Amino acid sequence: MKFLPLVWAGLKRKKLRTILTLLSIFIAFTLFAFLGAIQEAFRSGVTMAGLDRLITRHKVSLIQTLPETYKNRIKTLPGVADVVHQTWFGGIYQDPKNFFPNMPVEPESFLLMFPEFVIKDTEKQAWLATRTGAIVGRATADRFKWKVGDRIPIKSPIWDQPKGEAQWEFELVGIYQGAKKATDTSNLFFRYDYFEEARQRDKGQVGWFTIRIANPDQAAEIAAQIDETFANSPYETKTEPEGAFAAGFAQQIGDIGAIVMAVVAAVFFTILLVAGNTMAQSVRERTEELGVLKAMGFSNRLVLWLVLLESCFIALIGGGGGLAAAWLIISAGNPVPNLLPLFMLPTHTLVQGGLFALGLGLVAGAIPAFQAMQLKISEALRRGG
């Protein structure tokens, strides 16, 4: 663009001020990207939830268990296509800080219920043939440098250890991948029959049931029917869509979406004031130059666009640099795998960041640009003199 040299000259007029403004915008957008990645980590379970899957848990609390026999009763209800159960194991690998999700499941039916977990057929067959076998997601396998064939010792503070054993021990027979980038690959799954045989208490009890329904449009009716089936029993249930169940986990530590938006709003309002003040001061200092440009034939509209272009240039360079830096850092790996099983920068956050940077430039430069457009040549030259 032929006017870029003018924009660049304006930015170089006060180099320190321009650099500090760029850094403030850079930091703001880096923070925005990291908040987006954190929000995506907490929302991943919701976004990956199947529309045709329901979760049935104990009505009182998720930590309360249900009879495993409920599975057959649920399966006979109209509209139910399949049922599997899972139980929170709470196992720890070597050190309490090495926390990751691990659950006993029934392998074949579990993999049919969750096609987003992709595993080689040979590894699936090995899991079905190995009583103490377990599969783990790629993220956790990479985190602990595990490979197929390793023996994984795990201690469970919830279920204690098998009788006569110091810890649970599993043979790693497979590593599953995610069908999509947002699939959680931090879990370890092992066989329920081994768990049932080895645990020393609450035999026949499971954590919750995942239910596939034939028609997602009937989810509310089927959920009500399931809960009605077990009403007034010692183990009453609460059934809800899988997405709502996943959102419940995130809500346990607060409304992440509201927290993120509050932080982003505060940061952007502050940066807007900084950028707006910078542009206003720049226009005031260049009154004589603007007057000369108008005297040379630059129209009011062209002067307005020059000031807006300068403002947008600062915002886009600072914002784009912040987003790029965050992308590089986040792509390097998950810094807190024990807290966030998924850590990625979603595309929509990058797009939103780019639009916010452009909007920041336009809003911050709007008033100074309008003032520059209204400036009269005689007044500008008189002020400069």
C-alpha positions in Angstrom: 0.0 0.0 0.0 1.4 3.4 -1.0 0.5 5.1 2.3 2.4 2.6 4.5 5.5 4.8 4.6 3.4 7.5 6.2 2.0 5.1 8.7 5.4 3.8 9.5 6.8 7.3 9.9 4.1 8.1 12.4 4.8 5.0 14.4 8.6 5.8 14.5 7.9 9.3 15.8 7.9 8.1 19.4 9.6 4.7 19.3 9.4 4.0 23.0 5.7 4.8 23.2 5.0 2.6 20.2 7.0 -0.3 21.6 5.3 -0.1 25.0 1.9 0.0 23.3 2.7 -3.0 21.2 3.9 -4.9 24.3 0.7 -4.2 26.2 -1.4 -5.4 23.3 0.9 -8.4 22.8 0.5 -9.4 26.4 -3.3 -8.9 26.4 -3.7 -11.2 23.3 -1.3 -13.8 24.7 -3.5 -13.9 27.8 -6.6 -14.1 25.7 -5.3 -17.1 23.8 -4.3 -18.9 27.0 -7.7 -18.3 28.5 -9.3 -19.7 25.3 -7.2 -22.8 25.6 -8.2 -23.3 29.3 -11.8 -22.7 28.5 -11.6 -25.3 25.6 -10.0 -27.8 28.1 -13.0 -27.5 30.4 -15.5 -27.6 27.5 -14.0 -30.5 25.7 -16.2 -33.1 27.4 -19.3 -31.0 26.4 -18.2 -30.5 22.8 -17.4 -34.2 22.3 -20.5 -35.5 24.0 -22.7 -37.7 21.9 -26.2 -36.4 21.2 -27.5 -39.9 21.5 -25.9 -40.7 24.8 -27.4 -40.2 28.3 -25.7 -40.6 31.7 -27.5 -42.2 34.7 -25.9 -41.6 38.1 -27.0 -41.7 41.7 -29.5 -39.0 42.5 -27.7 -37.7 45.5 -24.1 -37.4 44.3 -21.7 -38.7 41.7 -19.6 -40.3 44.4 -22.5 -42.6 45.4 -22.5 -45.9 43.5 -25.3 -47.8 41.8 -26.0 -51.6 41.5 -24.5 -53.1 38.4 -27.7 -55.0 37.9 -29.4 -51.7 36.9 -27.7 -52.2 33.5 -30.1 -55.0 32.4 -33.2 -53.2 33.7 -32.2 -50.0 31.8 -31.5 -52.0 28.6 -35.1 -53.4 28.5 -36.7 -49.9 28.5 -38.1 -48.6 25.2 -35.8 -46.4 23.1 -32.6 -47.7 24.8 -30.1 -49.2 22.3 -27.2 -50.0 24.6 -25.9 -49.5 28.1 -22.3 -49.6 29.6 -21.1 -48.7 33.0 -18.0 -46.9 34.4 -16.6 -46.4 37.8 -14.2 -43.8 39.1 -11.1 -45.6 40.2 -9.0 -42.6 41.4 -5.7 -44.4 40.9 -2.3 -42.7 41.3 0.9 -43.6 39.5 4.0 -43.6 41.7 3.4 -40.1 43.2 0.2 -38.2 44.3 0.9 -35.5 41.7 0.7 -38.1 38.9 -3.1 -38.0 38.8 -5.0 -38.9 35.7 -8.5 -40.4 35.0 -8.7 -44.2 35.2 -11.8 -46.4 35.2 -12.8 -50.1 35.0 -15.0 -50.9 32.0 -16.3 -53.8 30.0 -14.0 -53.6 27.0 -16.0 -54.6 24.0 -19.2 -52.8 24.8 -17.3 -49.8 26.0 -15.4 -49.4 22.7 -18.7 -49.7 20.8 -20.3 -47.0 22.9 -17.4 -44.6 22.5 -16.2 -44.7 18.8 -14.1 -41.6 19.4 -11.5 -43.8 21.2 -9.6 -45.4 18.3 -7.5 -48.4 19.0 -5.8 -51.0 16.7 -7.7 -54.2 16.3 -4.7 -56.3 17.5 -4.6 -54.2 20.7 -8.3 -54.6 21.2 -8.0 -58.4 20.9 -5.1 -58.3 23.3 -7.2 -56.4 25.8 -10.0 -58.9 25.5 -7.5 -61.8 26.1 -5.6 -60.2 29.0 -7.5 -60.1 32.4 -5.2 -57.5 33.9 -4.9 -55.7 30.6 -5.4 -51.9 30.2 -5.4 -49.3 27.5 -4.4 -45.7 27.8 -4.8 -42.6 25.8 -1.9 -41.1 23.8 -1.6 -38.0 26.0 -1.0 -40.0 29.2 1.2 -42.6 27.4 3.4 -39.7 26.2 3.4 -38.0 29.6 4.8 -41.0 31.4 6.7 -42.5 28.5 4.7 -45.7 28.6 4.7 -48.2 25.7 2.7 -51.4 24.9 4.0 -54.2 27.1 4.8 -52.1 30.1 3.5 -53.1 33.5 1.8 -50.1 35.2 1.6 -50.1 39.1 -1.2 -47.9 40.4 -2.5 -47.3 43.9 -6.1 -46.4 44.6 -6.9 -44.4 47.7 -10.6 -45.0 47.0 -10.7 -48.8 46.5 -7.6 -49.8 48.5 -5.4 -52.5 47.0 -6.2 -56.1 46.1 -6.0 -58.5 49.0 -2.3 -59.4 49.7 -1.0 -56.9 47.2 0.7 -53.6 47.8 -0.8 -52.0 44.7 -2.8 -52.7 41.5 -0.8 -53.7 38.5 -1.9 -53.6 34.9 -0.3 -54.7 31.7 -0.5 -52.0 29.0 -1.9 -53.8 25.9 -2.9 -50.8 23.8 -2.7 -47.0 23.3 -5.8 -45.4 21.9 -5.9 -42.2 19.7 -8.6 -39.6 19.5 -10.9 -39.7 16.4 -10.9 -35.8 16.6 -8.3 -33.3 17.9 -10.6 -32.4 20.9 -10.9 -36.0 22.0 -9.6 -36.5 25.6 -6.7 -39.0 25.4 -5.7 -38.8 29.1 -7.7 -41.8 30.4 -6.7 -45.3 31.3 -9.3 -48.0 31.1 -9.0 -51.5 32.5 -11.2 -54.5 32.7 -14.2 -54.5 35.0 -14.2 -58.3 35.6 -10.7 -58.0 37.1 -11.7 -55.0 39.2 -14.8 -56.8 40.5 -12.8 -59.9 41.4 -9.9 -58.0 43.1 -11.7 -55.2 45.0 -12.5 -55.9 48.6 -15.7 -53.8 49.1 -18.8 -52.7 47.4 -18.8 -55.6 45.0 -21.5 -55.4 42.3 -21.6 -51.5 42.5 -20.6 -49.2 39.7 -20.3 -45.4 39.3 -22.6 -44.5 36.5 -24.2 -45.8 33.3 -23.8 -44.4 29.8 -26.8 -45.1 27.7 -27.2 -44.9 23.9 -30.7 -44.1 22.7 -32.2 -44.9 19.4 -33.7 -41.4 18.9 -32.0 -38.3 20.3 -35.2 -36.4 20.0 -36.7 -38.6 22.8 -33.8 -38.0 25.2 -35.9 -36.2 27.8 -38.7 -38.8 27.8 -36.3 -41.7 28.1 -34.3 -40.0 30.9 -37.6 -39.4 32.8 -38.6 -43.0 32.2 -35.2 -44.3 33.6 -35.5 -42.2 36.7 -39.1 -43.2 37.2 -38.1 -46.9 37.0 -35.8 -46.5 40.1 -37.9 -44.0 42.0 -38.4 -44.8 45.7 -35.7 -47.4 45.6 -32.6 -47.3 47.9 -30.6 -46.2 44.8 -32.6 -43.5 43.1 -31.1 -42.1 39.9 -30.6 -38.9 37.9 -30.4 -39.2 34.1 -29.2 -36.4 31.9 -27.6 -35.8 28.5 -23.9 -36.6 28.3 -23.1 -33.0 27.6 -24.9 -31.8 30.7 -23.1 -34.4 32.7 -19.7 -33.3 31.4 -20.6 -29.6 32.0 -21.3 -30.5 35.6 -17.7 -31.5 36.2 -16.5 -28.0 35.0 -19.2 -26.3 37.1 -17.8 -27.9 40.2 -14.9 -25.4 40.2 -16.9 -22.5 38.9 -18.4 -21.1 35.7 -15.3 -21.1 33.6 -17.0 -19.3 30.7 -18.0 -16.4 33.0 -14.6 -16.2 34.6 -12.9 -16.1 31.2 -15.2 -13.4 29.8 -14.8 -11.3 32.9 -11.0 -11.4 32.7 -11.0 -10.8 28.9 -13.4 -7.8 29.2 -11.3 -6.2 31.9 -8.0 -6.7 30.0 -9.4 -5.4 26.7 -11.1 -2.4 28.3 -7.7 -1.5 29.8 -5.8 -2.0 26.6 -8.5 0.0 24.7 -7.8 3.0 27.0 -4.1 2.7 26.5 -4.3 2.4 22.8 -6.9 5.2 22.5 -4.7 7.5 24.6 -1.7 6.7 22.5 -3.4 7.5 19.2 -5.0 10.7 20.6 -1.6 11.9 21.8 0.0 11.0 18.5 -2.6 13.0 16.6 -2.1 16.0 18.9 1.6 15.9 18.4 1.3 15.8 14.6 -1.2 18.6 14.2 1.1 20.6 11.9 2.0 17.5 9.8 -1.7 16.7 9.3 -2.3 20.3 8.3 0.6 20.1 5.7 -0.9 16.8 4.3 -4.3 18.5 3.9 -2.6 21.5 2.2 -0.9 19.1 -0.2 -4.3 17.8 -1.3 -5.1 15.0 1.1 -8.8 14.9 1.6 -10.4 14.8 5.1 -11.5 11.2 4.4 -8.0 10.1 3.5 -6.5 11.7 6.7 -9.2 9.8 8.7 -8.1 6.5 7.0 -4.5 7.2 7.6 -5.0 7.6 11.4 -7.3 4.6 11.5 -4.7 2.5 9.5 -2.0 3.5 12.0 -4.2 2.4 14.9 -5.2 -0.9 13.3 -1.6 -1.5 12.4 -0.5 -1.3 16.0 -3.4 -3.5 17.2 -2.9 -6.2 14.5 0.8 -6.4 14.9 0.6 -6.6 18.7 -2.5 -8.8 18.8 -1.2 -11.1 16.0 2.1 -11.4 17.7 0.5 -12.3 21.0 -1.7 -15.0 19.4 1.2 -16.4 17.5 3.4 -16.6 20.7 0.6 -18.3 22.6 0.1 -20.8 19.7 3.8 -21.7 19.8 3.8 -22.2 23.5 0.6 -24.2 23.6 1.7 -26.4 20.7 4.9 -27.3 22.6 2.9 -29.4 25.1 0.6 -29.4 28.0 2.3 -27.7 31.0 -0.3 -29.0 33.6 -1.5 -32.5 32.3 -2.6 -33.4 35.8 -5.1 -30.5 35.8 -6.0 -30.1 32.2 -6.3 -33.4 30.2 -6.6 -31.4 27.0 -4.6 -28.3 26.2 -5.0 -26.9 22.7 -5.7 -23.5 21.1 -8.9 -23.9 19.1 -9.2 -22.3 15.7 -12.2 -20.2 16.7 -10.1 -18.5 19.4 -7.6 -17.5 16.8 -10.3 -16.1 14.6 -11.9 -14.3 17.5 -8.6 -12.9 18.5 -7.9 -11.6 15.0 -11.4 -9.9 14.9 -10.9 -8.4 18.4 -7.5 -7.0 17.3 -9.1 -5.3 14.3 -12.0 -4.1 16.4 -9.5 -2.7 19.0 -7.7 -0.8 16.3 -10.9 0.7 14.9 -12.4 1.7 18.2 -9.1 3.1 19.7 -8.4 5.1 16.5 -12.0 6.3 15.9 -12.0 9.5 18.0 -8.5 10.6 17.1 -9.2 9.9 13.4 -12.4 11.9 13.5 -10.6 14.8 15.2 -7.9 14.7 12.5 -10.6 14.7 9.8 -12.2 17.8 11.3 -8.9 19.6 11.6 -8.8 22.9 9.6 -5.6 23.6 7.6 -5.2 27.1 9.0 -5.7 26.1 12.6 -3.3 23.1 12.2 -0.5 25.3 10.8 -1.1 28.0 13.5 -0.8 25.4 16.3 2.3 23.9 14.7 3.9 27.3 14.5 
